Amino acid sequence: MESYSGVVMIRGYNQDGGMAYGSGVVVAENAVVTNCHVMRATKQPWVSRGEDSYSITAVRADAWHDLCLVTTHNMPFKPVPRGNSLSLTRGQAITAIGHSNGVPAPLTSVGEIQGLYPTISGNMIRSSAKFLMGASGSGLFDMQGRLVGINTFKTAGHGGSIHFALPVEWLETLEKMPASSDFPISGKALWEEDEDKKPFYMRAAVPESRQDWVALEKISTQWTQQEVSSADAWFSLGLSQQSLKHFEAAAISFDKAVALDNQFVEAWFRRGEVAQLLGDVQTVHAVETRLQQIDPLLVTAYQAYLGCGQDC
């Protein structure tokens, strides 16, 4: 599979003699894309695969977007095929492939698209495909093996990590930038911006992963006021309200989320759950009918989610 064989390691020694490492994806002959933050601590990074290594001779760096395109020579690996983040849909299956924890062979994690956030070119991607330290700069692929994003940053908390990938379309601008041989790479990335300056989907991710529902409700309320037509904003608000046991308010928020995106399966599940908690049997059934229309296989999952089998 080209997507798997096109994922490599980026390595280098940092100032105290320790090893800095991350992942990268072969996107052209002798060219690998990775995150710039992977190469902040090393003056002499290289590309590696197993026992083989390839010196990096130049880099095109966009520190703010956290994308670096490194050039090497005599590297035998074929570039991966590219997809399109704009063609992705919520709930679509995807695969993350990278060197999590610095393991020699790439690890594969299957998940689905949880959110898509428009940028000037391409969609920032939130997915449930997990990656760990060492997989920064790794590839997010559709199920046809096409690169759709670069796994870059995540939040951590007892509620679970939330994973984000940069859109593959950003590579087009990066490829036109001038090359340099200056290492290490410096500069702040957009996801490291002050919290109050980040887009709302990033600001909401931290309290969600920490299950800080009061903070999430506050941020999500602001989000819905600023982006009233965002289904993600209303879902985030509904999630916080449901978790705080504000069930009637949550019902309204989830209704707005599915009105804006009637394919938003998780929002439909949550709407049905809130209806069950409110004793609203009619809505429980109405949600089941809607899920039947989206995909009949969802009905059994919905009934199991509510814990009521065929008696929902």
C-alpha positions as CSV (number, residue, x, y, z in Angstrom):
1,M,0.0,0.0,0.0
2,E,1.6,3.3,-1.2
3,S,0.2,5.3,1.8
4,Y,1.9,3.0,4.3
5,S,5.2,2.8,2.4
6,G,5.2,6.5,1.9
7,V,5.4,7.3,5.7
8,V,8.9,7.8,7.1
9,M,10.7,9.1,10.2
10,I,12.3,12.5,10.7
11,R,15.1,12.3,13.2
12,G,17.9,14.4,14.6
13,Y,20.0,15.0,17.8
14,N,19.0,18.0,20.0
15,Q,21.4,20.2,21.9
16,D,21.6,17.9,25.0
17,G,22.4,14.9,22.8
18,G,19.0,13.4,23.0
19,M,17.0,12.2,20.0
20,A,14.3,14.4,18.4
21,Y,11.9,12.5,16.2
22,G,8.7,12.8,14.3
23,S,7.1,11.5,11.2
24,G,6.8,12.6,7.6
25,V,5.1,11.7,4.3
26,V,6.8,11.3,0.9
27,V,4.9,13.7,-1.4
28,A,7.4,14.0,-4.3
29,E,10.7,12.5,-5.5
30,N,13.2,13.1,-2.7
31,A,10.7,15.4,-0.9
32,V,9.0,14.8,2.5
33,V,6.4,16.9,4.3
34,T,6.4,17.1,8.1
35,N,5.6,19.5,10.9
36,C,8.0,22.3,11.4
37,H,7.8,21.8,15.2
38,V,9.4,18.4,14.7
39,M,12.7,20.1,13.7
40,R,12.9,22.9,16.3
41,A,15.4,21.1,18.4
42,T,17.9,19.8,15.9
43,K,20.5,21.4,13.6
44,Q,21.0,18.3,11.5
45,P,17.8,16.4,10.8
46,W,17.5,13.4,8.5
47,V,14.9,11.1,7.0
48,S,15.1,7.5,8.1
49,R,13.4,4.1,7.3
50,G,14.6,1.2,9.3
51,E,18.4,1.1,9.2
52,D,18.6,3.5,6.2
53,S,19.0,7.3,6.5
54,Y,18.9,10.2,4.1
55,S,20.4,13.6,4.8
56,I,18.1,16.6,4.6
57,T,19.7,19.1,2.3
58,A,17.1,21.9,2.3
59,V,13.7,22.9,3.7
60,R,10.8,25.0,2.7
61,A,9.3,26.2,6.0
62,D,5.9,27.7,6.9
63,A,6.3,27.8,10.7
64,W,2.9,29.5,11.3
65,H,1.0,26.7,9.4
66,D,3.5,24.2,10.9
67,L,4.4,22.6,7.6
68,C,7.9,22.0,6.4
69,L,8.9,20.4,3.1
70,V,12.3,18.8,3.3
71,T,14.5,17.8,0.4
72,T,16.9,14.9,0.4
73,H,18.6,12.7,-2.2
74,N,18.8,9.1,-3.4
75,M,15.6,8.3,-1.5
76,P,13.9,5.3,-3.2
77,F,10.4,5.8,-1.8
78,K,7.5,6.7,-4.0
79,P,5.3,9.7,-3.3
80,V,1.8,8.9,-1.9
81,P,-1.2,9.8,-4.0
82,R,-3.0,13.0,-2.8
83,G,-6.7,13.4,-2.1
84,N,-8.8,16.5,-1.2
85,S,-9.8,17.6,2.2
86,L,-12.7,19.6,0.7
87,S,-14.3,16.4,-0.5
88,L,-14.4,14.8,3.0
89,T,-17.6,14.4,4.9
90,R,-18.4,14.0,8.6
91,G,-18.4,10.4,9.7
92,Q,-16.2,9.3,6.8
93,A,-13.7,6.6,7.6
94,I,-10.0,7.6,7.5
95,T,-6.7,6.2,8.6
96,A,-3.7,7.8,10.4
97,I,-0.3,6.2,9.7
98,G,2.7,7.4,11.6
99,H,5.6,6.5,14.0
100,S,3.7,7.0,17.3
101,N,6.1,6.7,20.2
102,G,9.0,6.5,17.7
103,V,8.4,2.9,16.8
104,P,10.5,1.7,13.8
105,A,7.5,0.6,11.7
106,P,4.6,2.9,11.1
107,L,1.4,2.2,13.2
108,T,-2.0,2.4,11.6
109,S,-5.1,3.9,13.4
110,V,-8.5,3.8,11.8
111,G,-11.1,6.4,12.8
112,E,-13.6,8.8,11.3
113,I,-14.0,12.4,10.4
114,Q,-15.5,14.2,13.4
115,G,-15.3,17.8,12.2
116,L,-14.3,19.9,9.2
117,Y,-13.4,23.5,9.6
118,P,-12.9,25.7,6.4
119,T,-9.7,27.6,5.9
120,I,-8.7,29.8,2.9
121,S,-7.7,26.6,1.1
122,G,-8.8,23.2,2.4
123,N,-10.5,22.0,5.6
124,M,-8.8,21.6,9.0
125,I,-9.7,18.1,10.0
126,R,-10.8,16.7,13.4
127,S,-10.7,13.0,13.5
128,S,-10.9,10.0,15.9
129,A,-7.9,8.4,14.3
130,K,-5.4,8.4,17.1
131,F,-1.7,9.4,16.9
132,L,0.8,9.8,19.7
133,M,4.1,11.7,20.2
134,G,6.4,10.8,17.4
135,A,3.6,10.8,14.8
136,S,3.5,14.6,14.4
137,G,3.9,15.2,10.7
138,S,2.4,11.8,9.8
139,G,-0.3,11.2,7.2
140,L,-4.1,11.1,7.4
141,F,-5.5,9.1,4.5
142,D,-8.9,8.3,3.1
143,M,-9.8,4.7,2.6
144,Q,-8.5,4.8,-1.0
145,G,-5.0,5.5,0.4
146,R,-5.0,9.2,-0.7
147,L,-3.3,11.8,1.6
148,V,-5.9,14.2,2.9
149,G,-4.2,15.8,5.9
150,I,-1.0,16.0,8.0
151,N,-1.5,14.9,11.7
152,T,-0.3,17.8,13.7
153,F,-1.7,18.6,17.2
154,K,-4.0,17.2,19.8
155,T,-5.5,18.0,23.1
156,A,-5.2,15.7,26.1
157,G,-7.5,15.0,29.0
158,H,-9.3,12.3,31.0
159,G,-12.2,12.5,28.5
160,G,-9.8,11.4,25.7
161,S,-7.6,13.1,23.2
162,I,-8.9,15.2,20.3
163,H,-6.8,15.0,17.1
164,F,-6.4,17.5,14.3
165,A,-4.8,17.3,10.9
166,L,-3.8,20.2,8.5
167,P,-5.4,20.1,5.0
168,V,-3.3,18.5,2.3
169,E,-4.1,21.6,0.1
170,W,-1.7,23.7,2.2
171,L,1.1,21.8,0.5
172,E,0.5,23.6,-2.8
173,T,1.6,27.0,-1.2
174,L,4.5,25.4,0.6
175,E,5.9,23.9,-2.5
176,K,6.2,27.4,-4.0
177,M,8.2,28.9,-1.1
178,P,11.9,29.4,-1.3
179,A,14.2,26.7,0.1
180,S,16.7,27.2,2.9
181,S,19.4,25.1,4.6
182,D,19.0,26.9,8.0
183,F,18.2,24.6,11.0
184,P,16.7,24.4,13.6
185,I,13.4,25.7,12.5
186,S,11.9,28.5,14.6
187,G,8.5,30.2,14.9
188,K,5.2,29.8,16.6
189,A,2.5,27.6,15.0
190,L,-1.1,28.6,14.7
191,W,-2.2,26.0,17.2
192,E,0.2,27.5,19.8
193,E,-1.5,30.9,19.6
194,D,-3.0,32.4,22.8
195,E,-6.3,30.7,23.6
196,D,-8.4,33.8,23.1
197,K,-7.0,34.3,19.6
198,K,-7.6,30.7,18.4
199,P,-10.6,29.7,16.3
200,F,-13.5,28.5,18.4
201,Y,-13.1,24.8,17.4
202,M,-9.6,24.8,18.9
203,R,-10.7,26.7,22.0
204,A,-13.6,24.2,22.6
205,A,-11.4,21.1,22.2
206,V,-9.4,21.7,25.4
207,P,-12.4,21.8,27.9
208,E,-14.1,19.0,26.0
209,S,-11.1,16.7,26.3
210,R,-10.9,17.6,30.0
211,Q,-14.6,17.3,30.5
212,D,-14.8,20.8,31.9
213,W,-18.4,21.3,30.9
214,V,-18.8,24.7,32.5
215,A,-15.9,26.1,30.5
216,L,-17.1,24.3,27.4
217,E,-20.6,25.8,27.8
218,K,-19.1,29.3,28.0
219,I,-16.9,29.0,25.0
220,S,-19.6,27.2,23.0
221,T,-22.1,29.9,23.7
222,Q,-19.7,32.5,22.3
223,W,-19.1,30.2,19.4
224,T,-22.8,30.0,18.5
225,Q,-23.1,33.7,18.8
226,Q,-20.2,34.3,16.4
227,E,-20.9,31.5,14.0
228,V,-24.7,31.0,14.2
229,S,-24.7,28.7,11.2
230,S,-22.1,26.3,12.5
231,A,-23.5,22.8,13.3
232,D,-20.3,22.1,15.3
233,A,-20.9,25.1,17.5
234,W,-24.4,24.1,18.4
235,F,-23.4,20.5,18.9
236,S,-20.6,21.6,21.3
237,L,-23.1,23.7,23.2
238,G,-25.5,20.8,23.4
239,L,-22.8,18.5,24.6
240,S,-21.9,20.8,27.5
241,Q,-25.6,21.4,28.4
242,Q,-26.4,17.7,28.4
243,S,-23.3,17.0,30.5
244,L,-24.5,19.7,33.0
245,K,-28.0,18.0,33.0
246,H,-29.6,21.1,31.3
247,F,-31.6,18.7,29.1
248,E,-34.2,21.0,27.7
249,A,-31.5,23.5,26.6
250,A,-29.4,20.7,25.2
251,A,-32.5,19.5,23.1
252,I,-32.7,23.0,21.5
253,S,-29.0,23.1,20.7
254,F,-29.0,19.6,19.2
255,D,-32.1,20.5,17.2
256,K,-30.2,23.4,15.7
257,A,-27.1,21.3,15.0
258,V,-29.1,18.7,13.0
259,A,-31.2,21.4,11.2
260,L,-27.8,22.8,9.9
261,D,-26.4,19.4,9.1
262,N,-29.1,16.7,8.8
263,Q,-26.4,14.0,8.3
264,F,-24.8,14.8,11.7
265,V,-25.2,11.3,13.2
266,E,-23.6,12.0,16.6
267,A,-25.9,15.0,17.1
268,W,-28.9,12.8,16.2
269,F,-27.8,10.2,18.7
270,R,-27.4,12.8,21.4
271,R,-30.8,14.3,20.5
272,G,-32.4,10.9,21.0
273,E,-30.6,10.4,24.3
274,V,-31.8,13.8,25.6
275,A,-35.3,13.0,24.5
276,Q,-35.2,9.7,26.4
277,L,-34.0,11.5,29.5
278,L,-36.9,14.0,29.2
279,G,-39.4,11.2,28.6
280,D,-40.1,12.4,25.1
281,V,-40.9,9.0,23.4
282,Q,-42.2,10.7,20.3
283,T,-38.8,12.3,19.6
284,V,-36.9,9.1,20.4
285,H,-38.9,7.4,17.6
286,A,-38.5,10.4,15.3
287,V,-34.7,10.3,15.6
288,E,-34.8,6.5,14.9
289,T,-36.8,7.2,11.7
290,R,-34.3,9.8,10.6
291,L,-31.3,7.5,11.3
292,Q,-33.1,4.8,9.3
293,Q,-33.1,7.2,6.3
294,I,-29.4,8.0,6.7
295,D,-28.3,4.4,7.0
296,P,-30.4,1.5,8.2
297,L,-27.4,0.0,10.0
298,L,-27.4,3.0,12.4
299,V,-30.7,1.9,13.9
300,T,-29.3,-1.0,15.8
301,A,-26.4,1.1,17.1
302,Y,-28.9,3.8,18.2
303,Q,-31.0,1.3,20.1
304,A,-27.9,-0.1,21.8
305,Y,-26.7,3.5,22.6
306,L,-30.0,4.2,24.4
307,G,-30.0,0.8,26.0
308,C,-33.5,-0.1,24.9
309,G,-33.1,-2.6,22.1
310,Q,-36.1,-2.8,19.8
311,D,-38.3,-1.3,22.6
312,C,-37.1,2.3,22.0
